[in-house]
Amino acid sequence: MKILGGLDIGTGSCKISLYDSEGRFLLAEACEYEVSRRAGDHELDPETVWQGVKEVISRAASRYDIDAIGVTSLGESFVALDASDRILLPAMMYTDPRGAEEYRYLEQFPLYDTVGTKPHSMYSLPKLMWIKKHKPDIYKKIKRVLLFEDYIVYRLTGCAQIDYSLAARTMGFDIRNKCWSREAFLAADVDPALFSRPVPTGSVAGASSLCGLKNAAIVSGSHDQVTAALGSGSICAGAASDGMGSVECITPVFSEAPREKAFYDKGYSVVPYAIDGLYACYVLAFTCGTAVKWFRNTFAPDKAYAELSGSVGDEPSGIVCIPHFGGAATPYMDETAKAAFYGVTLETTREQLYRSILEGANYEMLLNLEVMKGFGVEPEYLTATGGGAKSPEWLQIKADILNKKVVSVDVEEAGATGTLMLAGAAIGAFDSLEAARDILIKPKAEYLPRQAMHERYMETYELYKKLSQAKAGL
């Protein structure tokens, strides 16, 4: 029996979960840290992250002899090191506005089909271009550029390698040929040799005896959205995870990456998936759980979420909620968008307003899925994870509106589960990712669409589309 760890490095914390190879949960450890946001700059201190990682691994290693740890992380943000591996500057977060002028310069180059995304300031290449222009003395000292997954792997093993899915979040990776894109780096005038060696997701980087480990295998996991999809059980084309957290992210898995510019103009991005020959893309809504939290805190502070969800009944609200409480993600990509309610009267109840938020979140996802279907990407069903997946009412609304089967799974941390699946498969603790899924991921409940309810929702959805398109100026 092997002891496996999934290390997840996020924006505000790092955490490790341990399971044994028979699927038994052993422990979870976490360490929080803060993103610095001042004068428009959003930065994360790499040394603080490293100290947090050391802390959680040390705690876990003090109780168990860990055989392998898979590492997953947030995307885009990178750590710049000099020739002596000293950190040269804080990591700019994906929300940091620096790189806007540079990404607009890159828009003149037809890179979308190669790198799987249209240019945006969130990506690593535009931000590295910004450093080159505005901090030339620091740029000249840069000898390594590592995103957080490969930064931690490098600190633990001395091996600088990055998995394909995270490499794709730089805007400099050829998603089809699985290598750094010569065209993208030429356009940015950046040396690709600064970046880590791309490797397949789930590749062993080496062994580590740091932080109390005893020669544990360290495995390059993936971009956190990919491991979350894997940890929900998505291992074949046609599957899709639906991460219903603060942000909602549906991650469809498919075999052919779209080539049309119009697809990428909608804000969709494509990355190589954890399984060779497959791809995934991200359908995003900036506010999911955050909108629910706002409503609860503002209008029902005395209610628990389960109590609120249980009070909505089984009748459509009849209200259109445009859920752009924090701007609009795909397919609009409009950070200035605002939320709206339409159809509210003096007879409208608190419960109807709350239900309209749950419905609006799913209308937003349906709009995205319809757009993607036009480009040949259509999931057959959804596997729901995250806080929102704890609400049976919300999941039934989702099944009825999307007209798709929705399955909830008994997984507390999908990202950590997906990462340790990769780690276990890499060292032979699992025969395959399919075997790992069968051991670690158990279905909890299944929600089937009801045709009569779907048709009633579609009447409101037609109005939703008109209102949302009018707001977006489409």
Secondary structure, DSSP 8 states (H G I E B T S, - for coil): --EEEEEEE-SSEEEEEEEETTS-EEEEEEEE---EEETTEEEE-HHHHHHHHHHHHHHHHTTS---EEEEEE-SS-EEEE-TT--B-S-EE-TT--TTHHHHHHHTTS--HHHHSS---TTSHHHHHHHHHHH-HHHHHH--EEEEHHHHHHHHHHS--EEEHHHHGGGT-EETTTTEE-HHHHHHHT--GGGB-EEE-TTEEEEEE-GGG-SSEEEEEEEEHHHHHHHTTT--STT-EEEEESSSEEEEEEESS----HHHHHTT--EEE-SSTT-EEE-EEES-SHHHHHHHHHHH-TTS-HHHHHHTSTTS----EEE--TT-B-TTT-BTT---EEES--TT--HHHHHHHHHHHHHHHHHHHHHHHHTTT---SEEEEESGGGG-HHHHHHHHHHHTSEEEEES-S-HHHHHHHHHHHHHTTSSSSHHHHHHHH--EEEEE---HHHHHHHHHHHHHHHHHHHHHHT-
